[in-house]
Amino acid sequence: MDKFYSGILLFILIFRAFIVETQTASCCLAYKRRPVRCALLKGYTIQTTTRHCDLKAIIFRTLHGKVFCADPNMPWTQERVKCLEKKVKKMKSSRNYIV
């Protein structure tokens, strides 16, 4: 029975280390300097500062599946976020709902 509990404890420790490592790996470490056209963007998420991520960023996703980080204080970043929000509104308003 002791081997069973030792195995579970070892699994939990490895699993926790993996989660921390994965969270750190998904953090933005630097910003892209050059703007990307809004037409190439698919969406974004907001990265806030946490224990694992010490850089505030907007993480953009492109139509081609690429991901990059942008400085949320840059004017071009804010313009792209607004552009993507307009795309969402347009998509919602153009849907025809059948009841």
C-alpha positions as CSV (number, residue, x, y, z in Angstrom):
1,M,0.0,0.0,0.0
2,D,2.9,2.3,0.7
3,K,4.1,1.9,-2.9
4,F,0.7,2.9,-4.1
5,Y,0.6,6.2,-2.1
6,S,4.2,6.9,-3.0
7,G,3.3,6.5,-6.7
8,I,0.3,8.8,-6.3
9,L,2.5,11.4,-4.6
10,L,5.1,11.2,-7.2
11,F,2.5,11.6,-10.0
12,I,1.0,14.7,-8.3
13,L,4.4,16.3,-7.9
14,I,5.3,15.6,-11.6
15,F,1.9,16.8,-12.7
16,R,2.2,20.1,-10.8
17,A,5.6,20.7,-12.2
18,F,4.3,20.1,-15.7
19,I,1.4,22.6,-15.2
20,V,3.7,25.3,-14.0
21,E,6.1,24.7,-16.8
22,T,3.3,24.7,-19.4
23,Q,1.9,28.0,-18.0
24,T,5.3,29.6,-18.1
25,A,5.9,28.4,-21.7
26,S,2.6,30.0,-22.9
27,C,3.5,33.4,-21.5
28,C,4.5,36.3,-23.8
29,L,8.2,37.1,-23.2
30,A,8.5,39.9,-25.8
31,Y,6.3,42.0,-28.1
32,K,6.1,42.0,-31.8
33,R,7.2,45.4,-33.0
34,R,5.6,45.7,-36.4
35,P,1.9,45.9,-36.8
36,V,-0.1,43.2,-38.6
37,R,-3.1,44.0,-40.8
38,C,-6.4,43.4,-39.2
39,A,-7.6,41.4,-42.2
40,L,-5.0,38.7,-41.2
41,L,-6.2,38.5,-37.6
42,K,-8.7,35.9,-36.3
43,G,-8.9,36.8,-32.6
44,Y,-7.1,37.7,-29.5
45,T,-6.8,37.0,-25.8
46,I,-5.5,39.2,-23.0
47,Q,-2.5,38.2,-20.9
48,T,-2.4,39.8,-17.5
49,T,0.5,39.7,-15.1
50,T,0.4,36.6,-12.8
51,R,2.8,34.6,-10.8
52,H,4.0,32.9,-14.1
53,C,3.6,35.7,-16.6
54,D,5.1,39.1,-15.7
55,L,4.3,40.9,-19.0
56,K,0.9,42.4,-19.9
57,A,0.1,41.6,-23.5
58,I,-2.5,41.1,-26.2
59,I,-2.0,37.7,-27.8
60,F,-3.3,37.8,-31.4
61,R,-4.2,34.7,-33.4
62,T,-3.9,34.9,-37.2
63,L,-6.0,33.2,-39.9
64,H,-3.0,31.0,-40.6
65,G,-2.8,29.7,-37.1
66,K,0.1,31.8,-35.9
67,V,0.2,33.5,-32.5
68,F,2.1,36.6,-31.5
69,C,2.2,39.1,-28.6
70,A,1.6,42.8,-28.8
71,D,2.1,45.6,-26.3
72,P,-1.4,46.6,-25.1
73,N,-0.3,50.3,-24.8
74,M,0.7,50.6,-28.4
75,P,-1.9,52.5,-30.6
76,W,-1.7,49.9,-33.4
77,T,-2.5,47.1,-30.9
78,Q,-5.6,49.0,-29.6
79,E,-6.7,49.6,-33.2
80,R,-6.5,45.9,-34.0
81,V,-8.5,45.0,-30.9
82,K,-11.2,47.5,-32.0
83,C,-11.1,46.1,-35.5
84,L,-11.6,42.6,-34.3
85,E,-14.5,43.7,-32.0
86,K,-16.1,45.3,-35.0
87,K,-15.8,42.0,-36.9
88,V,-17.5,40.2,-34.1
89,K,-20.4,42.7,-34.1
90,K,-20.8,42.5,-37.8
91,M,-20.9,38.7,-37.7
92,K,-23.5,38.7,-34.9
93,S,-25.7,41.3,-36.7
94,S,-25.5,39.4,-40.0
95,R,-26.8,36.1,-38.6
96,N,-30.3,35.2,-39.4
97,Y,-31.9,33.3,-36.5
98,I,-34.6,30.8,-37.3
99,V,-37.1,30.2,-34.5
